[in-house]
Amino acid sequence: MNRKILVRIVDLCLVGFAVWFGWRQISQRADHAEPNEFAATIELEPLRSLAIHDGGRVKSFDSFARRWMQFIGGPYQVDGKEAVYSYFDLMLNQAKYADKKIVYVKRAIRPHLSRVMRTIKTKQDDIAKFVKTGLMTPAMFWEPAIQTELDKLEQDVIRTQKFVGMIKNAMGAADAHLMANRLAIVPPPTGGSSAPWLQGSTIWGQDFLEDGHTHERARGAIPGLDDGLRKGIAEDWNRLVKTWRAEDAPGASAAIASLADKIASVNPELYPDRDKLNLESWYFKMNAFVWVWIVYALAAIPLIMFIAYRMRGALVLGVAGLTVAFGLHTLALRLRWYISGRIPNANMFEAILTSVWFGVL
């Protein structure tokens, strides 16, 4: 084959791959999101870099919220908004999400549920969007006919039970009460790094939840915590709740900044460095560098061409691409090591990440 033609084919393949990847990223954004001036203007950076104790370690609230929202929306942003905003808005304004398509359903059971939707007079356009995206509303989940179908599917242990469990987990994760209980964002006033972090509701209570239930009130004085600081944190939280629900962006932004500063001052020596928390947020915003495999794949194309056709230029291009991929891989590994404070080899993802790095080396 003529070398020029071969190069053109490779160019077309690379362009096609880039277009496909870009389209895939865009398609993972919820197409039902509505413009929201409040969401666009509120300053969330202090929340993103807030520390939270979860899963046995302290992490940034941004990385925690991203993971939590994935339980609900799968590959989609919840209501098309960033995770930190969605977490707070879903917790503080749960009622408005009843008819929003935020709960992700795996492809395996969409046909079953779509057939049921037809029997309860769901609009054909809504059914088509559900089949395509897998997103359904919490209100639809609670439809008696849908509940009956889910109960049937749950009986099939081999084929569909786990997918029903994932939907129920998503609904559980979207519960405001559970979300409030997961906010272990106050460092222990006394004790070392092994001391448990306090749930925020310990200081400000749970009366802010609007679900018609009686909730736990704030405990009052907390051993080791200055009472003036405790009251200041509670006041900032209540101001945040009020201004958030009123969609007062300047007021909510000021409350967030003040709340974050006061929480960090509970135990400054124990509270993690903000720069490290911001770095962790950036790391997860980059999808933990999982996309580096694409750079490896692109680098492999000219290397294969060199092996097959002995094209010197392809070798140079392939080695350059491999060097870039390996450099990004090394950066990802180093960042994960720094963020977690241990060798990245504690789970399957980290084991693969590390073993592949050694393999390339």
C-alpha positions in Angstrom: 0.0 0.0 0.0 1.2 3.5 -0.8 2.7 5.1 2.3 0.9 8.5 1.7 -2.5 6.7 1.5 -1.6 4.8 4.7 -0.8 8.0 6.5 -4.1 9.5 5.4 -6.0 6.5 6.7 -4.3 6.8 10.0 -5.1 10.5 10.2 -8.7 9.8 9.5 -8.8 7.2 12.2 -7.3 9.6 14.7 -9.7 12.4 13.8 -12.6 9.9 13.9 -11.5 8.7 17.3 -11.2 12.3 18.7 -14.7 13.2 17.4 -16.2 10.0 18.9 -14.5 10.7 22.3 -15.7 14.3 22.3 -19.2 13.3 21.4 -19.2 10.7 24.2 -18.2 13.3 26.8 -20.8 15.7 25.7 -23.5 13.0 25.6 -22.8 12.3 29.3 -24.2 15.7 30.2 -27.9 15.7 31.1 -29.8 17.1 28.2 -32.6 18.2 30.5 -30.6 20.7 32.5 -32.1 24.2 32.8 -30.1 27.4 33.0 -29.7 28.5 36.6 -28.3 31.9 37.4 -27.8 31.0 41.1 -25.8 27.9 40.2 -23.7 29.9 37.8 -22.8 32.7 40.2 -22.5 31.1 43.6 -18.9 30.7 44.8 -18.4 27.1 45.6 -14.6 26.9 45.9 -14.5 26.9 49.7 -16.9 23.9 49.6 -14.9 22.1 47.0 -11.8 22.3 49.2 -13.6 21.5 52.4 -12.3 18.4 54.2 -14.6 15.5 54.9 -13.9 12.2 56.7 -15.2 9.3 54.5 -14.2 5.7 53.9 -11.6 5.7 56.7 -9.7 8.8 55.4 -9.9 12.5 55.0 -10.6 13.7 51.5 -11.8 16.8 49.7 -15.5 17.4 49.7 -15.3 17.8 45.9 -14.0 14.3 45.4 -16.5 12.9 47.9 -19.4 14.6 46.2 -18.3 13.4 42.7 -18.4 9.8 44.0 -21.7 10.3 45.7 -23.4 11.8 42.7 -22.1 8.8 40.6 -24.2 6.6 42.8 -27.3 8.6 41.7 -26.7 9.7 38.2 -24.2 7.1 36.9 -22.2 8.6 34.1 -24.3 11.8 34.0 -24.1 14.9 36.0 -27.1 15.2 38.3 -29.4 17.7 36.7 -26.5 18.8 34.6 -24.8 20.6 37.5 -21.4 20.0 39.1 -21.3 17.5 42.0 -20.7 19.9 44.9 -23.7 22.1 43.8 -25.9 19.0 43.2 -25.1 17.5 46.6 -26.2 20.6 48.5 -29.1 21.5 46.3 -30.5 17.9 46.4 -30.1 17.9 50.2 -31.6 21.4 50.8 -34.3 21.4 48.1 -35.2 17.7 47.7 -38.8 18.3 46.8 -37.9 20.0 43.5 -36.1 16.9 42.3 -39.1 14.6 42.4 -39.8 15.2 38.7 -36.3 15.6 37.5 -34.6 12.8 35.6 -31.6 12.2 37.9 -31.7 8.4 38.8 -29.6 6.2 36.5 -30.9 2.8 35.3 -28.6 0.3 33.7 -29.4 -0.8 30.2 -30.2 -4.4 31.1 -33.5 -3.5 32.7 -34.6 -0.5 30.7 -36.8 -2.5 28.3 -38.7 -4.0 31.3 -39.3 -0.6 32.8 -40.1 1.1 29.5 -42.9 -1.5 28.9 -44.4 -0.6 32.3 -44.1 3.1 31.5 -46.4 2.6 28.5 -49.1 1.1 30.7 -49.2 4.1 33.0 -49.6 6.6 30.1 -46.0 8.0 30.1 -45.3 10.3 27.1 -43.7 8.4 24.3 -40.9 11.1 24.1 -40.1 10.5 27.8 -40.0 6.8 27.3 -37.6 7.2 24.3 -35.3 9.4 26.3 -35.3 6.9 29.2 -34.4 4.1 26.9 -31.6 6.2 25.5 -30.1 7.7 28.6 -31.4 5.5 31.4 -32.4 8.5 33.5 -35.7 8.4 35.4 -37.4 10.6 38.0 -37.7 9.7 41.6 -41.5 10.1 41.2 -41.5 7.5 38.5 -39.5 5.1 40.7 -42.3 5.3 43.3 -45.0 4.5 40.8 -46.8 1.4 42.0 -46.5 -0.3 38.6 -42.8 0.4 38.5 -42.4 -0.9 42.1 -44.2 -4.1 41.2 -41.9 -4.6 38.2 -38.8 -4.0 40.2 -39.9 -6.5 42.8 -40.3 -9.1 40.0 -36.9 -8.3 38.5 -35.3 -8.5 42.0 -36.3 -12.2 42.1 -34.0 -13.0 39.2 -30.8 -13.4 41.1 -28.6 -14.1 38.1 -29.8 -11.6 35.5 -31.5 -8.5 37.0 -31.3 -8.5 40.8 -28.1 -6.5 41.0 -29.4 -3.8 38.6 -32.5 -3.3 40.8 -30.2 -3.0 43.8 -28.3 -0.3 42.0 -31.5 1.7 41.5 -32.5 1.4 45.1 -29.0 2.4 46.2 -29.3 5.5 43.9 -32.6 6.4 45.5 -31.0 5.9 49.0 -28.1 8.1 48.1 -30.5 10.8 47.0 -32.2 10.9 50.4 -31.6 14.2 52.1 -31.5 12.7 55.6 -28.7 10.3 54.6 -26.8 13.0 52.8 -26.9 15.2 55.9 -25.7 12.3 58.0 -22.6 11.8 55.8 -21.3 15.4 56.4 -18.5 14.5 58.8 -16.8 17.8 58.0 -15.8 19.0 61.5 -12.4 17.9 62.7 -12.3 16.6 66.3 -11.6 19.5 68.7 -9.2 17.3 70.7 -7.3 14.1 69.9 -5.0 13.1 67.1 -5.6 12.0 63.5 -7.2 8.7 64.6 -10.0 10.6 66.5 -13.4 10.5 64.7 -14.6 13.6 62.9 -17.9 15.2 63.9 -21.0 15.2 61.8 -22.0 18.7 61.0 -25.5 18.1 62.4 -23.9 17.6 65.8 -23.4 21.4 65.8 -26.3 22.7 63.8 -28.9 19.9 64.1 -31.1 18.5 61.4 -34.1 20.9 61.6 -33.1 22.3 58.3 -34.4 19.2 56.5 -37.8 19.7 54.9 -39.2 16.2 54.8 -42.0 16.5 57.4 -40.2 14.4 60.0 -38.9 15.4 63.5 -35.2 15.5 63.4 -32.3 15.5 65.9 -31.5 18.9 67.3 -28.0 20.3 67.9 -26.4 18.8 71.0 -25.3 22.1 72.6 -21.8 22.3 74.2 -19.2 19.9 72.7 -16.2 19.0 74.8 -13.0 20.7 73.7 -14.8 23.0 71.2 -15.0 26.7 72.1 -18.7 27.5 72.6 -18.5 30.8 70.7 -17.0 29.0 67.7 -19.7 26.3 67.9 -22.4 28.9 67.8 -20.7 30.8 65.0 -20.5 27.6 62.9 -24.2 26.9 63.5 -25.1 30.5 62.6 -23.1 30.2 59.3 -24.8 26.9 58.4 -28.3 28.3 59.1 -27.5 31.4 57.0 -26.2 29.1 54.2 -29.4 27.1 54.2 -31.6 30.2 54.2 -29.7 32.0 51.4 -29.3 28.9 49.3 -33.0 28.2 49.3 -33.7 31.9 48.5 -31.1 31.5 45.6 -29.2 34.5 47.1 -25.8 33.8 45.5 -23.9 36.6 47.3 -25.3 35.7 50.6 -24.7 32.0 50.2 -21.2 32.6 48.9 -20.4 34.7 52.0 -21.9 32.0 54.3 -19.9 29.3 52.6 -16.6 31.2 53.0 -17.2 32.0 56.6 -18.4 28.4 57.4 -15.3 26.9 55.8 -12.9 29.1 57.7 -14.6 28.5 61.0 -14.6 24.7 60.5 -10.9 24.7 59.7 -10.2 26.7 62.8 -11.7 24.0 65.1 -8.4 22.1 65.0 -5.9 23.9 62.7 -3.1 21.4 63.4 -5.2 18.5 62.3 -7.0 20.1 59.4 -5.5 19.1 56.1 -3.6 21.6 53.9 -6.0 23.4 51.5 -3.6 23.2 48.7 -3.6 19.4 49.0 -7.4 19.3 49.1 -7.5 21.5 46.0 -5.0 19.2 44.3 -7.2 16.2 45.1 -10.2 18.0 43.7 -8.3 18.7 40.5 -7.1 15.1 40.3 -10.6 13.8 40.3 -11.8 16.5 38.0 -9.4 15.1 35.6 -11.2 11.7 36.0 -8.2 10.3 37.9 -6.2 10.4 34.6 -8.1 7.3 33.4 -8.1 8.8 29.9 -4.3 8.3 29.7 -5.0 4.9 28.1 -6.2 6.9 25.0 -2.8 8.5 24.7 -1.2 5.1 25.0 -3.6 3.8 22.3 -2.8 6.7 19.9 1.0 6.2 20.5 0.6 2.5 19.6 -0.7 3.3 16.1 2.5 4.7 14.7 4.6 2.1 16.5 2.6 -0.6 14.8 3.1 1.2 11.5 6.8 1.2 12.1 6.9 -2.5 12.8 4.8 -3.3 9.7 6.3 -0.8 7.2 9.6 0.4 8.8 8.6 4.0 8.6 11.2 6.1 10.4 8.8 9.0 11.0 6.2 6.6 12.5 8.8 5.4 15.0 9.7 9.0 16.1 6.0 9.9 16.4 5.2 6.7 18.4 8.1 7.1 20.8 7.1 10.7 21.4 3.5 9.7 22.1 4.6 6.9 24.4 6.8 9.3 26.3 3.9 11.7 26.8 1.6 8.9 27.9 4.2 7.5 30.3 4.8 11.0 31.7 1.1 11.5 32.3 0.8 8.0 33.8 3.7 8.8 36.2 2.1 12.1 37.2 -1.2 10.3 37.9 0.6 7.7 40.0 2.5 10.3 42.0 -0.6 12.4 42.6 -2.5 9.4 43.9 0.4 8.4 46.2 0.6 12.0 47.6 -3.1 12.4 48.1 -3.7 9.0 49.8 -0.4 9.1 51.8 0.4 5.5 50.9 1.7 3.4 48.0 -1.2 3.2 45.4 -1.7 -0.6 45.6 -4.7 -0.9 48.0 -7.4 -1.9 45.4 -7.8 -3.3 42.0 -7.7 0.0 40.2 -4.5 1.0 41.9 -2.9 -2.4 41.4 -3.6 -2.2 37.6 -2.4 1.4 37.6 0.9 0.5 39.3 1.5 -2.8 37.4 1.0 -1.2 34.0 3.4 1.6 34.9 6.1 -1.0 35.8 5.3 -2.8 32.6 5.8 0.3 30.4 8.9 1.1 32.4 
